[in-house]
Amino acid sequence: MITLHHLNNSRSQRILWLLEELGAPYEIVFHWRDAVTNLAPPELKAVHPLGKSPVITDGAVTIAESGAIVDYLIREHGQGALAPPPGTARHEAYLEWLHYAEGSAMLPLMLNLYVTRLGEAGAPLKGRIDGEIDNHLTYIEDALAGHDFILAEGFTGADVQLSFVGEVARAFGRLAPYPGIAAWVARLHERPAFKASIEKGGVYNLA
């Protein structure tokens, strides 16, 4: 049985969504952010040394990091769904998007969050960060042109992993120049599995 350690209003929502897409048997262990600091609770360190979410356990396997979790769940429980066949060029493109989401695209968005909190002290960095956000959003917008999902052949785990980038950009009010991303996020949120994940996981403020 897969166990998802789920933290409210966090990246673990997309893992819950993926489990619903796969129809895999799972259980949820809920964890709640500190109301003052917004940090994850210390008991998550008993699950994984980083004390972060998402984390899954599957028998003797414990995995943190969203990209690694998405890759594992699709390989072990996907029965060939939600990823192009290994050994194909399409699979390599899928893996690139899977790792791009956190490896590149999220960095300027997170920097924007922290620099904004610094107020005037962070102002000198704002232009560079804005430029990087626009660079990445343009890249995603162009990749979506002409099809509904990030890969032309249809919905995959890469859409699940990359969705957080679109959601955070929307929360920052950055999607007006990027109608393709805005429509893609809305399309993802209309999927029955996404709606089921919200019902099971609780309020998701970026949804």
Secondary structure, DSSP 8 states (H G I E B T S, - for coil): -EEEEEETTSTHHHHHHHHHHHT--EEEEEE---TTT----GGGGGTSTT--S-EEEETTEEEESHHHHHHHHHHHHSTT-SS--TTSHHHHHHHHHHHHIIIIIHHHHHHHHHHHHHGGGGHHHHHHHHHHHHHHHHHHHHHHTTSSSSSTT---HHHHHHHHHHHHHHHTT--TT-HHHHHHHHHHHTSHHHHHHHHHH---TT-
